[in-house]
């Protein structure tokens, strides 16, 4: 994502990749060290529910170690059924 002033936008080609992943039923989630309010703002502003289930997203909620620890990635993989 890029932030232009007060607006967030996708970098060129990102929405096409997300569409392709969805069309091919490829499991996907977001793992981020951003806080819940920050990711919720992005989720809403960019309409990420087109490609991602809110329940699958892993963010900095204080319940696990954050990046660069593997914990959030392992949790994200578990949320989408990927070993």
Residue, then its C-alpha position, 0 to 999 in steps of 0.5 A: x500500500x502507498x499513502x498519498x496524503x490522507x488516502x491509501x492506494x494500492x501499488x500498481x498491479x496489486x489488485x490484479x494479483x489479489x483478484x487472481x489469487x481469489x479466482x484460483x481459490x489460493x488461500x490468503x491472509x494478511x500478517x502485519x505488525x500494525x495495530x488492530x485500529x490501523x489494520x481495521x482502517x486499511x481494511x475498510x478504506x481499501x475494501x480488503x474484504x473483497x479478498x481477505x476474511x477479517x477473521x484470518x488477519x493477524x495483527x499486533x493484538x498483544x497475544x503473540x510475538x511480533x515480526x520478525x518472530x515466526x509466531x504471527x506467520x504460523x498463526x496466519x497460516x493456521x487461520x487459512x489452513x496452510x501448514 
